[in-house]
Amino acid sequence: MSRFFKILFLPLVLAASGWTSSTHAAEIHDRAGMFRPETVKKALADLDRVESRDGVPITVETITSLQGNDIEDVLPDHARRAGATGLYVLIAKNESKIRVLASSKYRPALNATRTKAIANAFVGPFKSGEFDEGLSAGVAALGEQVDAAKAQGGVAQANRAGRPANRPGNANGSFGLRSLLMIGLLIFGVMFVLRLVADSSAWAATPGTWAANPE
């Protein structure tokens, strides 16, 4: 019986944690080994603050080589494989190439002018071989450009467009104790039925739509 109650309350705990917070932490995948760990750690903290403040997920990825491909051709595919949903930065070390891509959701606000400004901030120090300084400068530019786009209202509009309707609860969409208790009762009922009738469900993620924007 104790096992049954553990199964019962696990979904409740997961539901509460998942529904009260939708934060998607920023990501830096330094596959080319361009940056020191401490620099990456600080950059991640800065990007997390940008995302928390402005709601735009940011992913930075470095690769050693494009393997003979054009960066514009591989950019959308790399963004999809990285699971990027907001701003995506791809840096190819051997070819000295960098591109910044905004997802279709954010592209009206974070247009080609803004993404090029972000890329240029990385490039300046990179030309002198100062990769850590380039990452720091690029992260600062990411914050500045996202803030500027937010000030013009474009980021807020994009976030509203992609936000699901608030679930029952308080004004900001989080659940109160009463709602959690109701969910618990509902799950109890479902679990009781599941003990009588076997059932299963399948879930599949829907990938975002990406397209490379011209510089």
N, C-alpha and C positions, 0 to 999 in steps of 0.2 A: 504493500500500500504506500509506503514511504517513497518508493520509486515512482509511483503514479503521481504523487504530489510534486515531486521534483520535475517531472515532465510537464505537469500542469503549469507551474510557476515560471519555468524557464522562458517560455514564449512571452509571458507577461513582462518579465524583466527586460528581455530583448526589445519588446515593443516599446516599453517606456523609454529606454535609452535611445532607441532609434527615432522615435517621434518627437522627443523633446529637443533633439539637436540634429541639424542637417549639415554640419560643418564638414567640408571636404578639405583635408589638410593639403597644403602646397607640397609639391614634389620636385626633387632635383635628382636626376639619374646621371651621375658622372661616370659613364661607361668608358670614356677615354682617359680618365684619371687626370684631368686638367687642374683640379682644385685641391687645396688642402682640406682635410676633414673639418677643421675648426672654421674655415671660411664657409664651407657648405652649411654647417650647423647655424652660423649666424644668418646666412642668407635665407635659410628655411624659416627661421624665426621672423625675419623681416617680411617674407612673403606670406606667412601665416597671418601676420597683423594686417597686411593689405587685404587678404581674403576675408578676415573677420570684420574688417571695417567696411569694405566695399562690396563683398559678396562675389568676387570674381576668382574662380579657381585658376591657379597658375602652375604650369609644369615646365621645367627646364631639363633638357636632355642633351648630353654630349655623346658623340660617337667618334671612333677613331678615323673611319673612312666611309665615303659614300660608295665605295666599290665600283667606281666608274659611272655611277648614275648621276643625273642632274638633281640638285637639291630640291628644285621646285617639283620634280616628279615624285620624289619619295616623301616629301613633307607631309601630305595628308595621311599617308599610310602610317608613318611613324607616330603622328598625333593620335590616330585611332588606337594603335597598339599600346601606346602609353596610357590610354584611358583619359586623355586630356579632354576637358569639357569647357574650358574658358580661353585662356591664353596659353599658347604652346611655343617654346623656344627650342629650336634645333641647332646645335653647334657641331660642325664637322671639322675636327682638328687638322687632319692632314691636308685638306683642301682649303683651309682657312675660310670656311663659309659659315654664315649664320643667317637664319631666317626666323622671323616671329610671325606666328599665325594666330588669328582670332577665330573662334568657332563662329558659325553662321549666326548664332544667337547674339553674340557680342560684336560682330563685325560693323554694324552701323555706328556704334559708339567708339569702338577701338579700330578705326579705319586704317588705311594704308599709311597715312601720314604719321599716325601715332605708333604703329608697329615699326616703321622705319626708324623713328626717333629712338625707340627702345633698342633696336639692333645696333644703331650707331654708337650708343652708350657702351655696349659690350666691346665693339670693334676698336675704339680708341686705345685702351690699354692693351688689348690683345695684340695689336700691331707691334708693341714693344716687348711682347712676350710676358706681360704682366697679367697672367690669367686670373689670379685671385682678385686683383684690383678691377679687372674687367667684369667679373661676376658681381662684385659689390656695386660697381657703377651701373651695370645692367639692372640689377634688382632695384636700385634707387630709381632708375628711369621707369621701370615697371610700375612702381608705386606712384610716381608723379603723373604718368600718363593715365593710369586708372583713376586717380583722384580727379584729374582734369576732365576726363570723360564723365565721371560721376557728377561733377559740378554742373555740367551741361544737361544733366538729366537722362543721358542715354543709358548708363549702366543700370539705374533704377528701373527704367522701362524694360530693359532686357531681363532683369531678375524677376519682375512681375510677370512677364510673358511666360517664363519657364517655371513658375512656382505653382504647385498644386493648390487647390482650394484648401483653406484651413479646416482641419478636422474639428469635431465638436470639442469645446474646451474654452480656454480664456482667449483674449483678443489676439495674442501673438501666436496662437496655434498650439501651445503646449498643453499638456493634459494635467488636470487637477486630480486630487485623491479620489473624488467621486467617480470620475471617468475611468480611472484605473481599476477601481473596484467593480464597476460595471463590466469592464473588459475581462476581469478575472472571472466573474460569474458566467460571462459568455463562453470563455475558454473552458471553464469547468463543464458547461453543458456540452460543448463540442467534444471534449475529451471523453465524456461519458458515452456519447454516441459512438465515438471511435472505438471504444472498448467492445461495442456490439457489432459494428460494421467497419470493416477495413476500408481505408480510403487513402489516396495519395494525390499529391499535387506537384506540378513542375513549374519552375520559374525560369525565365530567360531574360537576359539584359538586352536592351535595345541600344545599339551603338549610335553615337551622335553623327551628324553630317558635317564633314569638313571639305573645304575647297581652298586651294592656295590663292591668296590675293596678290596682285602685282605690286611691286614696289613703287 
